[in-house]
Amino acid sequence: IGGQFHAPHGAVCAALLAPVWRANWKLVHASKDDAMQDRFTSAGLILTCHRLLDGERVAAFLSDLTQRL
């Protein structure tokens, strides 16, 4: 994407982070794969420092962070 539109790689990655997280979370959540859900929960905790956020709220956090930065 960056090469096609002359956009910085980091900015492209940041812009895609929340939508990709949201899409992956929906698939993992629907699969009922407990191990994968635990990995997403752990990653969400690392990203947000908040233990009680579900995948959708982590995506919202990432989207807000991207906008602020």
GISUL-V921871 format. One record per backbone hydrogen bond with DSSP energy under -1.0 kcal/mol. NH is the residue of the N-H (numbers start at 1). CO is the residue of the C=O. Records with the same first field share a line. If there is no record, write none. Layout:
NH = CO + CO
This chain:
5 = 1
6 = 2
7 = 2
12 = 8
13 = 9
14 = 10
15 = 11
16 = 12
17 = 13
20 = 16
21 = 17
22 = 18
23 = 19
24 = 20
25 = 21
26 = 22
27 = 23
28 = 24
29 = 25
30 = 26
31 = 27
34 = 32
37 = 33
38 = 34
39 = 35
40 = 36
41 = 37
42 = 38
43 = 39
44 = 40
45 = 41
46 = 42
47 = 43
48 = 44
49 = 45
58 = 54
59 = 55
60 = 56
61 = 57
62 = 58
63 = 59
64 = 60
65 = 61
66 = 62
67 = 63
68 = 64
69 = 65
